[in-house]
Amino acid sequence: MTAAEIEETRIRYSPAAKRGAILFFVIASLSAITNMYEYSLASFLVVFNGSLHNSRRDASIEGRLRNIIDTLTYDVYAYTCLGLFERHKLMLSFQVRASSSPFTCGAASYPQQKRDSCKDHRASVQTYTWCIILVCY
């Protein structure tokens, strides 16, 4: 692989890197609520790399990017919710959704069974707030 091919591939994956940067700063901004909500770049990179590894493969670069971004968004959300008080999860959902472009909704590739859980009024706060992220207005 030549340097030019590596550079072209790097540029094609930049939307995933951009989404990762946005999500990092969303969770980093949580420290404005309370200093207990401080997340390190090192811990974020563990989640980011795990998302790259765990996202579904796709033959097309566009499909692969969509899968990476959807997996990354969910993984960062779930990881962050582990350390949040229930009353702050809805705010996190809003910030994650507000940081997304209207064209990057994860609902299309999110498993149907999980989307159906959004309809259950007894769903947990974390499930309910994730469902808010899935809705594209």
C-alpha positions as a printed Julia matrix, in Angstrom:
137×3 Matrix{Float64}:
   0.0    0.0    0.0
   1.46   3.35  -1.0
   1.42   6.56   1.0
  -1.14   8.03  -1.42
  -3.51   5.09  -0.86
  -3.13   5.37   2.9
  -3.87   9.1    2.74
  -6.97   8.52   0.58
  -8.27   5.88   2.98
  -7.58   8.13   5.96
  -9.57  10.94   4.37
 -12.48   8.63   3.59
 -12.72   7.61   7.25
 -12.58  11.19   8.56
 -16.39  11.37   9.19
 -15.98   8.64  11.83
 -13.1   10.54  13.42
 -15.13  13.75  13.37
 -18.07  12.01  15.05
 -15.71  10.6   17.66
 -14.29  14.05  18.39
 -17.77  15.53  18.75
 -18.84  12.76  21.12
 -15.71  13.16  23.2
 -16.4   16.86  23.7
 -20.06  16.13  24.5
 -19.05  13.83  27.35
 -16.21  16.13  28.39
 -18.74  18.96  28.76
 -20.6   16.94  31.39
 -18.03  18.08  33.93
 -19.84  21.44  33.91
 -22.69  19.69  35.77
 -20.52  18.14  38.42
 -16.84  17.35  38.61
 -17.71  13.66  39.09
 -18.45  13.56  35.35
 -14.9   13.79  34.1
 -13.84  11.43  31.34
 -10.28  10.99  30.13
  -9.23  10.82  26.51
  -7.57   7.47  27.26
 -10.85   5.92  28.45
 -12.67   7.41  25.47
 -10.12   5.9   23.08
 -10.78   2.46  24.57
 -14.48   2.87  23.72
 -13.66   4.34  20.3
 -11.31   1.49  19.37
 -13.81  -1.06  20.65
 -16.47   0.49  18.44
 -14.2    0.23  15.4
 -13.56  -3.41  16.2
 -17.2   -4.32  17.02
 -19.04  -2.48  14.25
 -20.48  -4.53  11.42
 -18.34  -4.9    8.32
 -19.7   -3.7    4.99
 -18.47  -3.99   1.42
 -18.97  -0.3    0.72
 -17.08   2.45   2.52
 -20.34   4.38   3.03
 -21.98   1.4    4.72
 -18.92   0.77   6.84
 -18.84   4.41   7.95
 -22.53   4.34   8.84
 -21.98   1.18  10.9
 -18.95   2.66  12.67
 -20.76   5.92  13.48
 -23.89   4.14  14.72
 -21.88   1.72  16.87
 -19.66   4.51  18.19
 -22.64   6.69  19.12
 -24.35   3.87  20.98
 -21.18   2.63  22.7
 -20.21   6.11  23.9
 -23.76   6.73  25.08
 -23.95   3.42  26.97
 -20.48   3.88  28.46
 -21.29   7.4   29.63
 -24.66   6.39  31.08
 -22.91   3.92  33.38
 -21.56   6.83  35.4
 -24.5    9.26  35.23
 -27.28   9.89  37.67
 -30.67   9.04  36.17
 -31.71  12.69  36.11
 -28.82  13.57  33.8
 -29.34  10.84  31.19
 -32.03  12.75  29.34
 -29.72  15.74  29.07
 -26.97  13.52  27.69
 -29.43  12.17  25.11
 -30.28  15.68  24.05
 -26.63  16.64  23.72
 -25.79  13.53  21.71
 -28.79  14.07  19.44
 -28.11  17.79  19.05
 -24.52  17.03  18.08
 -25.69  14.71  15.27
 -26.42  15.98  11.83
 -30.01  15.27  10.75
 -28.66  12.71   8.3
 -26.88  10.48  10.82
 -29.7    8.83  12.68
 -28.92   5.39  14.01
 -32.5    4.08  13.8
 -32.1    2.45  10.39
 -29.29   0.11  11.4
 -30.31  -0.39  15.02
 -31.74  -3.91  15.55
 -35.53  -4.12  15.24
 -35.89  -5.81  18.64
 -34.09  -2.91  20.32
 -36.2   -0.36  18.41
 -39.34  -2.19  19.54
 -38.23  -1.77  23.16
 -38.65   1.98  22.62
 -42.39   1.42  22.44
 -42.47  -0.21  25.89
 -43.62   2.43  28.39
 -41.88   0.49  31.17
 -38.48   0.78  29.53
 -35.6    1.92  31.67
 -34.54   5.55  31.63
 -31.42   4.6   29.69
 -33.48   2.75  27.04
 -35.97   5.61  26.86
 -33.32   8.25  26.44
 -31.5    6.17  23.81
 -34.8    6.03  21.92
 -34.8    9.82  21.83
 -31.45   9.69  20.04
 -32.89   7.28  17.47
 -35.7    9.64  16.49
 -34.84  11.83  13.51
 -36.84  15.01  13.33
